[in-house]
Every structure is written in C-alpha cells, then in structure tokens.
Amino acid sequence: MRLPAGAGRWLGIPVVAALAATWKVRVVGAEHEEAARASGRGVLYTIWHETLLPLTWHHRTRRDMTMLVSPGIDGDYLEAFSLPLGYQVLRGATGQDGVAAVLGLVDVLAGGRPAAIAPDGPLGPRRTVTPGAVTIAQRAGALILPLHASADRAWRAGSWDRFLIPKPGSAVTVRYGEPFAVGEGKDGVETATGRLAEALAVLTREDVA
C-alpha cells in the first residue's frame, strides 16, 4: 500500500524533524565544502542514494541547492519532502529519459550554483558510481564534492540501497571529501569516475553495513 505523494510533506517533515532533533551530528571535512563553495564554480554534491534522508535534512539550511530526483512515486515522495525545505528539484534520471533534467542541472551548475546527485540511483547497483554525474560536472565546468553520512545506530530499509534512517539519539557523522574538477574528453570522465568511486569508498570506510 502506497501513501499519497504529499505524505513527504505533511507526514515526512514533522516526523523527520522530531527524529533529527535527537541526533548528535558531527561534521568531518567541513573545510572541503567551504573551499568548493568559495571557488565561484558550480558544486555537484555527490552522495550514495542510501544517505538521502540525513543529508537532505542536514543541508536544508543552505536553501540554494537543486536536486536531481528520479521519476516515479519514490521521486514524488522526495520532491514533496524537499521543496518545503528550500530545495529546487529537477525530475529525471541519468541513463533514462531525463535528458531535459540533466541539461537543466548542467545549466544550474554552469551558473555557479550547487546541485546534488546520487550516482548509484535511482535503481542501483548499490554504491556503484556510474559516469553520468561526472559527465554533468564536466559539461558544466563544475567541481565534484563527494560526501557521505553514517550513523552508529540506524534502521535499514529492505530496498536495493538499504536506505539509512538514523535511530533516535544516534551519532550521525557527515563527511566531506576533497572537491575536484573533471578533465577534458573521455579520459577526463574515466579518470574522474574512478576518483569519485575511490573518494566515496574512503568516506564510507567506517560504516559497518
């Protein structure tokens, strides 16, 4: 049984707000986010799909970020949850029929604004980087900022990504990696894809699940 898409707003936000108020959040590598934003270039925040909940909540105060959100009912929930928090949303998916959304994301980044994407979404495989995010950053001349969130105590959904929901009172850690640019041509995309995969692997090394 599916809840209506609007549940992301009228149910999700109060529940997550109450839950998140109990989290003990620690930020590691904040200087990397600061450096990326100070560069004057677009910044593509790049995360694993499973960390959408804590990271969407953590970055809500930025109020300048555009998210690439997949089509379908799960994307409907995320859009309804994200818009009241101050995010802009583009609906589509790399590798599917989301060409207009991808081009829109390139425009956002080329204008020097931040955006966010999950390179293993919307259907996986889990924690596997596909080159779509890197190609977007290359076309926009944007920096890639890898980041991750983990929790010492959490629920995991039975979905393909094992969606992360930190439990009440848990210690949540947000980690930023070093931002980097994508080189030119196919070699630039290949090199940056490998670098992003390695960066995300380093950021997740303390996870136990």
N, C-alpha and C positions, 0 to 999 in steps of 0.2 A: 504494500500500500504506500503510495507516494503522497507526501504533503504538498499543498499548493506552493508554487514558486515563491510567493510572497512571504512564506514562512521564514525565509532567510532574513527578512527584515523584522517582522513583528514577533517572531519567536527566537530566532537565532541571536540577534543582537543583545537582548536582555539576558539571555542565558549565558552567552559568552562573556558579557561584561561582568556578570556576577562571578563566573568561574575565574576569569583573568584577574579579577581584583585580589584573588588569593595567591596568585603565582608570585614567586620570588625570581625576578628577571635579572640575569647577568648578561652584559654585552661584552663580547671579546672582539677586538679589531675595529672599534668604532672609528679609529683614525683612517681606516681604508674607505669607509663610506664618506667621511668628511673630505678626504682628498679627491675622491671621484666627483663629488658634487661641486667642489671648488674649481674643478678643471674647466668649467664652462661648456663641456660637451654633454651630450645625452648620456645617460647612465642606464644600462639594462641590468636590473636586479634579476639574478638567475638562481632559481631555487628548485629543490625537488618538490614534486607535486604533493607529497605527503605532509609537507610543512606549511601548507596554505593557511591553516587556522591560526597558529600562533604568530606567523609572520605578517599576515594581513592585519591582525589586531595590533601587533607591535608598531607597524608603520602607519597606522591610521592618522597620527598627528602630522605627518608630512603634508597631506592634503594637496599633493601636486602630481600624484603618480597615476599612470594609465596601466591597466592590467589587460593582458590578452586572455580572454575567457572562452572556453570551449563552447560549442553549440550543444543543445540538448538540455535535459532537465537539471543535471548537476551544475551546468553553467548558469542556468536560471537561478538556482539557489545562491551561487556565489555572487552573481550580479546583484540580486536583491539584498544580500548581506553587505556588499562592498560600497554600493552607491551612497547610502546614508553616512558611511564613514569618511566620505570625501574622495573616493577613488573615481577615476574615469574608467570606462570599460569599453573594450572593443571585442566584439564577438566573432570568433573564428578559431582556426587551429592550423598550425603549420603542418604540411603534408596532407591536408584535406582541402576542402573548398573554401578556405579562409583567405583567399588572395587579397581581397579588399581590406580585411582586418590587418593582415600583415603589412600591406602598403601604408595603412594608417599608422601602424606602430612605427614604421620607418620614418614617417613624417614627424611624429611626436619626438622621436629621438634626435632626428636631424635638426629640430628646432631647439635643441639643448635641454629638453625636459626628460625626466626619468620615466621609466616603464618597467614592468615586471613580467616574467615569463617562467614557466616550468618546462624545461627542455625534455623531460620524460613524460609529459602529458600530451593529450588527455587520457590516453589508454595504455601507456607504458611501452616497453617493459620498465619496471621499477628501477630507478636510479641508473638509467641508461641515457647518456647525452646523445641527442640527435643534432645534426648540424643546422637545423632551422634557426635557432636562437643566434648562433654565431653569424649566420648569413645576414640576418636582420641587423645585427650590430655593425657588420662590415659595410653594408649598404648605407647606413646612417652615419658612419664615422663616429660611432658611439663607443664608450667604454663598457666592458662587461664587468659586473661586480658579483662574484659568487658569494652566496651566503647560505646559512643553514640554521635550523633551530632544533634543539633536542630537549628532553625533559627527563628528570631522574625517575619520575613515576608518571605513567601515561596509559590511556586506553589506546588500543589499535583497532581500527575498523577491519572488517573482513574483505575490504576492497583490494583491487590489484596493487594499489600503492601503500596499503597498510596505514591509512590515514591517521595522523597523530593528533590525539586530544589529550593535552596535559591534565592530570588529575588535580583536584583542589589541593592547594598548598604545595604543589610541586615546584622544584627549582628548574626554571626554564633558562636555557642558555642560547643566546643569539650570537652567531659567529660570522664575521665578515672576512672574506679573503681579499687578497690584493687585487685591485682593478687592473685591467689590461685591455689593450687595443687589439684589433684583428688586422693582420697583414693583408696585402693585396692578393687577389686571384684565388685560385683553387688551393694552392699551397697554404695561403694565409688562413683559409677556412679550416683546412685539415689540421694545421698546427694549433690553431686556437681551440678547435673542438677537443683535441687531446689535452690541451692545457686546462680547459674548463672541467673536463672529466676528472683530471687529477686534482684540481683545486677543490671540487666538491667532495671527492673521496677523502682528502685531508680533513675537510671540515666535518665530515661525518665519522671520523675515526673513533671518537669517544662513545658513539652510540652502541648500545648492546642489542638492538633489534632493528 
